[in-house]
Amino acid sequence: MTDAAPGSIIDHMLESGDIVSEPRTIATSDGDLFYAIAGTGSPVLAIQGVGVIGRGWQPQVAGLSAQFRFLTFDNRGVGRSSRGQRPLTIESMAADALAIADAERLDRFHVLGHSMGGLIALHVALTNRDRVKSLALLCTFADGGRATRPSGRVLVLALRSRIGTKAMRRKGMIRMIMPDAYIRQHDVATLARELGDLFGRELADQPPIIQHQLRAMSQYSATARLHELSGIPTLVASASHDPIAPPALGKEIAARIDGARYVEFSDASHALPIQLAREVNALLSSHLAEAEGRQK
């Protein structure tokens, strides 16, 4: 890891090249969905995690859109996408992701997911295998029930993100997703501002949609069906310091999908795609290019 501040790393990713994202909205039977398209090349449907807007993928969009066409979107009830009236489930959020792919008339595409987005990505692949060119699963899990049964460490961190002043709650949230050593080296206020911009919300706040998403996660597991994804080029990446999606959960996914590649980052936590954007982008570029080569 370099000595550059994380804010400057994110800024560099955002400023690398003239990245033009085209905003779009589609109407569904249960409200509107907001998404954006950027880049050229083979399409990548990128799915975010709990409480994060599609802009959370901006470090990847900025770094990889010269090679790939990114479709990023706000999950239902987050950012500019409607909540709708129906119960929120992993299955319904996967249907939203597919509705966006359908709107763009994509027959086949790569699927990228982080955290809850990885769980959604797994359901997309399980129900539409023939359309999925590859899977990239970052800091995620196959059993949402296990992921939402917090350890003592997660309970302490969660409490610190919910009590005290705004500054205290922001730092508590950052400690949930970044390693302590990384936080100590940088200005917390700057990092909170950068992350808040990418997440689309004030880090000190916990909007109600987060609890709805966590409930949806707790009711979904793809573990028993992971073997069905064997043969799809699959990358699973975990972070050693991640309390939300511990590496053991990523290893389990990779072990159950024949041919999957597992990579673990020793100096990172749950915000891996932001914290180590360059390293993650290099890994994704290689993975996506190799998957493209298999299709020819």
C-alpha positions in Angstrom: 0.0 0.0 0.0 1.3 3.5 -0.8 1.6 6.4 1.6 -1.0 8.4 -0.4 -4.1 9.4 1.5 -7.2 7.3 0.6 -9.0 10.5 -0.4 -6.3 11.3 -3.0 -6.5 7.7 -4.3 -10.3 8.0 -4.8 -9.9 11.5 -6.3 -7.4 10.1 -8.8 -9.7 7.3 -9.8 -12.6 9.8 -10.3 -10.4 12.2 -12.3 -8.7 9.6 -14.5 -10.0 10.4 -18.0 -13.2 12.0 -19.0 -15.7 9.5 -17.8 -19.2 10.3 -19.0 -22.0 8.4 -17.3 -25.4 8.5 -19.0 -28.2 8.5 -16.5 -31.3 6.6 -17.3 -34.6 5.5 -15.6 -36.9 2.6 -16.3 -40.4 2.1 -15.1 -41.3 -1.2 -13.5 -44.7 -2.4 -12.2 -43.5 -1.4 -8.7 -41.8 1.9 -9.2 -38.9 3.4 -11.2 -35.3 2.3 -11.2 -32.4 4.6 -11.7 -29.2 3.5 -13.5 -26.2 4.9 -15.4 -24.1 3.7 -18.3 -20.4 4.5 -18.8 -17.7 3.2 -21.1 -17.3 1.0 -24.1 -16.9 -2.7 -24.7 -18.4 -5.8 -23.2 -21.2 -4.9 -20.7 -20.6 -5.3 -16.9 -23.7 -5.3 -14.7 -22.4 -4.0 -11.3 -24.5 -4.6 -8.2 -24.0 -2.7 -5.0 -24.4 -3.7 -1.4 -26.4 -2.5 1.6 -27.3 1.2 1.6 -24.9 2.2 -1.2 -25.9 3.8 -4.5 -24.6 2.8 -7.9 -22.0 5.5 -7.7 -20.1 3.4 -5.2 -18.6 1.6 -8.2 -17.1 4.9 -9.5 -13.5 3.8 -8.8 -14.1 0.8 -11.0 -16.0 2.7 -13.7 -13.2 5.3 -13.8 -10.5 2.7 -14.0 -12.0 0.2 -16.4 -14.5 2.0 -18.6 -12.0 2.3 -21.4 -12.3 -1.5 -21.7 -15.8 -2.3 -20.5 -19.3 -0.8 -20.6 -20.5 -0.5 -17.0 -24.1 -0.5 -16.0 -24.4 0.7 -12.4 -27.7 1.3 -10.6 -29.4 2.3 -7.3 -31.0 -0.7 -5.7 -34.7 -0.4 -4.9 -35.3 2.1 -2.1 -31.8 3.6 -2.4 -30.7 6.9 -4.0 -33.0 7.7 -7.0 -34.7 4.3 -7.3 -38.2 3.9 -5.9 -38.9 1.7 -2.9 -42.1 0.3 -4.3 -44.9 -1.5 -2.3 -43.9 -5.1 -2.6 -41.7 -6.9 0.0 -38.0 -6.5 -0.5 -36.2 -9.7 -1.3 -32.9 -10.8 -2.9 -35.0 -12.4 -5.7 -36.8 -9.1 -6.3 -33.6 -7.1 -6.4 -32.1 -9.6 -8.8 -35.2 -9.1 -11.0 -34.5 -5.4 -10.9 -31.0 -6.0 -12.1 -32.2 -8.1 -14.9 -34.8 -5.5 -15.8 -32.0 -3.1 -16.4 -30.1 -5.6 -18.6 -33.4 -6.2 -20.5 -33.9 -2.5 -21.0 -30.5 -2.3 -22.6 -31.2 -5.4 -24.7 -28.2 -7.2 -23.3 -28.2 -10.9 -24.3 -25.1 -11.6 -22.3 -23.1 -9.7 -19.8 -20.5 -9.9 -16.9 -21.9 -9.6 -13.4 -20.0 -7.9 -10.6 -21.3 -7.8 -7.0 -20.1 -6.5 -3.7 -21.4 -7.6 -0.3 -25.3 -7.9 -0.6 -24.7 -7.2 -4.3 -22.7 -10.5 -4.5 -25.7 -12.3 -3.1 -27.9 -10.7 -5.7 -25.4 -11.5 -8.4 -25.5 -15.2 -7.4 -29.3 -15.3 -7.8 -29.0 -13.6 -11.2 -26.5 -16.3 -12.3 -28.6 -19.1 -10.9 -31.7 -18.0 -12.7 -30.1 -16.8 -15.9 -27.0 -18.8 -16.3 -26.9 -18.6 -20.1 -26.8 -14.8 -20.0 -23.9 -14.5 -17.5 -20.4 -14.3 -19.1 -18.6 -14.2 -15.8 -19.1 -13.6 -12.1 -16.9 -11.3 -9.9 -17.9 -11.5 -6.2 -16.2 -9.1 -3.9 -16.4 -9.3 0.0 -19.5 -11.3 -0.1 -21.2 -14.6 1.0 -23.6 -17.2 -0.3 -25.7 -17.4 2.9 -27.3 -14.1 3.9 -28.5 -15.7 7.1 -25.0 -16.3 8.3 -23.8 -12.9 7.2 -26.6 -11.2 9.2 -25.9 -13.1 12.4 -23.3 -10.7 13.7 -20.2 -11.7 15.7 -19.4 -9.8 18.9 -16.9 -7.7 17.0 -19.5 -6.7 14.4 -22.0 -5.9 17.2 -19.5 -3.5 18.9 -18.7 -1.8 15.6 -22.3 -1.5 14.7 -23.1 0.1 18.1 -20.3 2.6 17.5 -21.8 3.6 14.2 -25.2 4.3 15.8 -24.4 6.2 19.1 -22.7 9.5 19.9 -22.1 12.6 17.8 -22.2 12.6 14.0 -18.4 12.6 14.0 -18.3 9.5 16.3 -20.9 7.7 14.2 -19.0 8.4 11.0 -15.9 7.0 12.5 -17.8 4.0 13.7 -19.1 3.3 10.2 -15.6 3.7 8.7 -14.3 1.2 11.2 -16.8 -1.3 10.0 -15.4 -1.1 6.5 -11.8 0.0 6.7 -8.8 -1.6 8.6 -7.8 0.3 11.8 -4.2 0.7 10.5 -5.5 2.4 7.3 -7.7 4.7 9.3 -4.9 5.8 11.7 -2.8 6.9 8.7 -5.5 9.3 7.3 -7.8 12.1 8.1 -11.1 10.6 9.1 -13.2 13.7 8.2 -11.9 13.6 4.7 -12.4 9.9 4.3 -16.0 10.2 5.7 -16.7 12.9 3.1 -15.2 10.8 0.2 -17.1 7.7 1.3 -20.4 9.6 1.8 -20.2 10.9 -1.7 -19.7 7.4 -3.1 -22.3 5.8 -0.9 -24.9 8.6 -1.5 -25.6 9.2 2.1 -24.4 10.7 5.4 -22.3 8.0 7.0 -23.6 9.0 10.5 -27.2 8.1 9.5 -28.9 4.7 9.1 -31.8 5.1 6.7 -34.7 2.6 7.2 -33.9 0.8 3.8 -30.8 -0.7 5.4 -32.9 -2.7 7.8 -35.1 -3.9 5.0 -32.1 -4.9 2.9 -30.6 -6.8 5.9 -33.9 -8.6 6.4 -34.0 -9.6 2.8 -30.4 -10.9 3.1 -31.2 -13.0 6.2 -33.9 -14.9 4.2 -31.8 -15.9 1.3 -29.1 -18.6 0.8 -27.5 -19.8 -2.4 -25.1 -22.2 -0.7 -26.9 -25.5 -1.7 -27.0 -24.4 -5.4 -23.5 -23.0 -5.9 -22.4 -26.1 -7.7 -24.8 -25.2 -10.5 -22.5 -22.3 -11.3 -19.5 -24.5 -12.1 -18.1 -23.6 -15.5 -18.9 -19.9 -15.3 -15.7 -18.0 -15.0 -15.8 -16.9 -11.4 -13.6 -14.6 -9.3 -14.1 -14.4 -5.5 -12.1 -11.8 -3.6 -12.1 -11.3 0.1 -10.3 -9.0 2.6 -8.5 -10.4 5.6 -9.8 -7.6 8.0 -13.4 -7.8 6.8 -15.8 -8.3 9.8 -18.9 -8.2 7.6 -17.9 -10.9 5.0 -15.0 -12.8 6.6 -12.7 -14.6 4.2 -14.1 -18.0 5.3 -17.3 -17.1 3.6 -15.6 -16.2 0.3 -13.5 -19.3 0.4 -16.7 -21.4 0.8 -18.1 -19.9 -2.4 -15.0 -20.6 -4.3 -14.7 -24.1 -3.0 -18.3 -24.9 -4.2 -18.0 -23.5 -7.7 -15.6 -25.7 -9.7 -13.0 -23.6 -11.4 -13.5 -20.5 -9.3 -10.5 -18.4 -8.5 -10.1 -17.1 -4.9 -8.0 -14.1 -4.0 -7.5 -12.6 -0.5 -6.2 -9.1 0.2 -4.3 -9.1 3.4 -4.3 -5.4 4.2 -7.9 -4.5 3.4 -11.4 -4.7 4.8 -15.0 -4.5 3.5 -14.6 -1.4 1.4 -11.9 -3.3 -0.6 -13.0 -1.9 -4.1 -12.5 1.6 -2.8 -9.6 1.2 -0.5 -7.5 -0.7 -3.0 -9.1 0.4 -6.2 -6.1 0.1 -8.4 -5.3 -3.4 -7.2 -9.0 -4.5 -7.5 -9.3 -3.0 -11.0 -6.2 -4.8 -12.2 -7.6 -8.1 -10.9 -11.0 -7.4 -12.5 -9.5 -6.4 -15.8 -7.6 -9.7 -16.0 -10.6 -11.7 -14.9 -13.0 -10.0 -17.4 -10.5 -10.2 -20.3 -9.9 -13.8 -19.7 -13.6 -14.5 -19.6 -14.1 -12.6 -22.8 -11.3 -14.8 -24.4 -13.2 -17.9 -23.4 -16.3 -16.8 -25.3 -14.4 -16.5 -28.6 
